[in-house]
């Protein structure tokens, strides 16, 4: 498993999370505020798309309105070599 971190503005948060989810090899996304506190953890499994994620998109939209900067921590599945 590999981990990547992205610093992102609140206005771009939802679109960036959607983009990351569509990459397909993501296991979990953690959204942290500027102080480094986790606001939302999104565990993802294979095949989770569409209407199932609608409540998640709403929650991310609400979080994006709270502050200006966030850190996205993305855990990706790495295929065995």
Backbone torsions as a table, in degrees:
resi	resn	phi	psi	omega
1	UNK	NA	134.5	176.8
2	UNK	-115.0	156.1	-178.8
3	UNK	-126.2	135.3	176.0
4	UNK	-126.3	147.9	177.1
5	UNK	-124.1	139.2	179.0
6	UNK	-129.1	133.7	171.3
7	UNK	-91.2	131.2	-173.7
8	UNK	-146.1	148.4	175.8
9	UNK	-77.0	150.6	-179.8
10	UNK	-57.1	-36.8	-177.8
11	UNK	-67.2	-22.5	-179.0
12	UNK	-101.8	-0.2	-172.1
13	UNK	-60.0	-53.1	-175.1
14	UNK	-63.5	-45.0	-178.9
15	UNK	-65.3	-37.0	179.5
16	UNK	-68.7	-40.3	178.3
17	UNK	-63.9	-43.9	178.3
18	UNK	-59.9	-42.5	179.1
19	UNK	-60.8	-43.9	-179.9
20	UNK	-65.6	-41.9	-180.0
21	UNK	-61.7	-39.5	-178.4
22	UNK	-70.8	-12.1	176.0
23	UNK	-65.7	-29.1	170.8
24	UNK	92.9	-23.7	-177.2
25	UNK	-102.7	20.5	-177.0
26	UNK	-90.7	131.4	179.6
27	UNK	-98.4	-33.6	-178.6
28	UNK	-159.0	145.5	174.5
29	UNK	-124.4	131.7	177.8
30	UNK	-119.2	129.3	177.5
31	UNK	-105.3	123.2	-179.3
32	UNK	-117.3	149.5	176.1
33	UNK	-83.3	-176.3	-177.5
34	UNK	-62.1	-28.2	-179.9
35	UNK	-82.6	-4.3	178.9
36	UNK	90.1	8.0	179.1
37	UNK	-85.3	134.8	178.5
38	UNK	-69.2	129.4	178.0
39	UNK	-102.5	-33.9	-176.6
40	UNK	-155.9	133.8	173.0
41	UNK	-116.3	128.7	-177.9
42	UNK	-117.5	102.2	175.0
43	UNK	-79.4	132.8	-178.4
44	UNK	-118.3	138.8	174.8
45	UNK	-119.5	162.7	179.5
46	UNK	-60.4	135.9	177.2
47	UNK	88.5	2.5	178.6
48	UNK	-86.6	109.8	-179.9
49	UNK	-149.1	175.0	170.0
50	UNK	60.8	-130.1	-173.1
51	UNK	-62.0	-27.1	179.6
52	UNK	-62.0	-33.3	-177.6
53	UNK	-90.6	-0.5	-177.4
54	UNK	-55.8	-46.6	177.7
55	UNK	-62.1	-31.2	178.1
56	UNK	-67.3	-42.7	179.8
57	UNK	-62.4	-40.4	178.8
58	UNK	-63.3	-44.2	179.4
59	UNK	-62.9	-42.1	179.6
60	UNK	-65.0	-39.4	177.1
61	UNK	-60.8	-40.4	178.8
62	UNK	-67.7	-41.3	178.9
63	UNK	-64.6	-39.1	-177.7
64	UNK	-60.5	-27.2	-178.9
65	UNK	-78.0	-12.1	-173.9
66	UNK	-76.7	-48.8	-179.1
67	UNK	-139.3	177.9	-172.6
68	UNK	-90.3	-32.5	-174.0
69	UNK	-125.9	141.4	178.5
70	UNK	-135.9	162.5	170.7
71	UNK	-117.5	127.4	174.1
72	UNK	-99.9	123.8	174.4
73	UNK	-105.8	120.1	-175.3
74	UNK	-116.0	119.1	176.0
75	UNK	-97.9	123.1	-177.9
76	UNK	-114.3	147.2	175.2
77	UNK	-80.7	126.8	177.9
78	UNK	-106.9	121.2	179.9
79	UNK	-64.8	144.6	179.5
80	UNK	-61.4	143.6	-177.8
81	UNK	-79.6	NA	NA
